[in-house]
Amino acid sequence: MKISTILYVEDNPLDVDLTMEAFKENKLANQLVVVNDGVEALEYLRLEGQYKDRKVGNPAFILLDLKMPRMDGMEFLAIIKKDDQFKRIPVIMLTSSREEKDLIKGYNLGVNAYVVKPVDFLALTEVVKQIEAFWAIANEVPSE
């Protein structure tokens, strides 16, 4: 089984710490690469800036926050879903927003799943486990 990278696009350090702790708690094998906004996520995907020397290849999936500086989750999603090189990467919106307009816009732009972040750590741990089990292990994606 191939162990793929997961790209986590999140600007809140507390949410990053809790999610990384949830990954550790579940003993998940995937490497989690954290970037702080959509601009940095595009640099990662395009092998630009500080990511120009990273190993070539798309992540197994992208965990994407909604509200971030410079470029928010919706702007990032709109860009990658129009790009032939990245449009097949599964994107899971992991956000605190329960707003129906955000849910609708996310799906209209091509998000694969929309998950509201649980505030309870045990619940977050379970959500992370389910996301990783399905999107990094069970889900099949075409080769790049």
N, C-alpha and C positions, 0 to 999 in steps of 0.2 A: 504494500500500500504506500502510495506517495504521500509524504507529509508536505502540505502546501502552506504558504503564507496567508495570513489574514490581515487585510489592511483595515485599521481602525481609525476613522476620521472623527476626532473629538477634541474640543478645545478646553473642556473643564477637567483640570487635573484630578479632582476628587472622583469624577466619573471614570477617568482613565484608571486610577488606582483601584477602585472597586471592581471594575471589569477585569483588570489584569489579575486581581486577587481571586475572582471567580474562576478565571481560566486555570490558575494554579490549584485552586481547591478541587477542581474537576480533573486535575492531572491531564489536561489536554495537550496534545503533542504539537499542535500547529504553532509556528512562530507568529507572534502578534507584532505587527509593525504599526506604531502609533504616529499619526501626523495630526497637526493642530487645526487645519482648515482645508477647504476645497483647493486652494492654490497649491498648498504643499502636497495634497493628494495627487493632483495632476502632475506635479514634478516627479513624484514617486512613480506613477504609472508610465510617464514619458521618459524616464531615466534622465532627468534633468537636474541641474543644481547639485545639491549634496547627494543625490541618488544616481548620478551619472555612472557610477562604478558598481552599482548593485547588480546582483544576479538577474539576468534577463528572464522575464516571465510574469504573467499576470497572477494576482492573488487568487486563492480559491474562491473568496468572496470578500465583499467590502461591508463592514459595519459602519454606518453613516449617521452622524448626528445631524440635526436639522439647523439649529441656530448656532452660527459660528461667525467670527470676524472675517474680513477680506472676501471670502466666498462661502456662502452658506450651502447646506446640503442639497437644497433644490437646484441651485445654480450648477453645482458640481454634477448632480445627477443628469440634468438636461444636457450638459456637455458630453459626458461619457456615453450616454445612450444614443447619441448621434454619431459616435466615432466607431467605425468598423473594427478597430483594434481592441476596443474595450466594451462594446455594447452587450456582449454575452456574459460579462462578469456579473454574477449574482450580487445584488445590492440589497442589504437588509437595513432599513431605516431603524435605528435604535435611538429613540428620542423620548423626552419627557412630555412632548406635546400630544394632547388628546384631542386637539382641534380637528373637527371633521374636514375643514378646508385643507389642512395639511395632509391628511390621509388621502383625500381625493386627488390633490395635486401630485403627491408622491406616486400614486398608482398611474395617473395620467402621464407622468414623465418616465415610467418604466421601472419603478422600484419592484423588487421581487417579494418583499415582505415588509410589513410595518409593525414594529414591536415597541410598545410603550415601556420605558425602563421602570422596573419595579423599584420602589424605594427601600424595600426590605432586602438585606444582603442575601439571605437564604433563597428568596424568590429570584433575585438576580442570578445567583449561582445556578439555579435550575434552568432559567431562561438561556443563559450562556451555554450550558450543557446541551440543551435541545438544539440551539442554533448550530453549534459546532458539529453535533452528531449528524444533523441533516445536511447542512450546506457544505461541510468540509469532508464528510465521509460518504453519506448515502447518495447525495446529489451527483448526477453525471452531467458534465459539461463538454461541449465539443473541444477538440484540441485547437490551440491557437493558430 
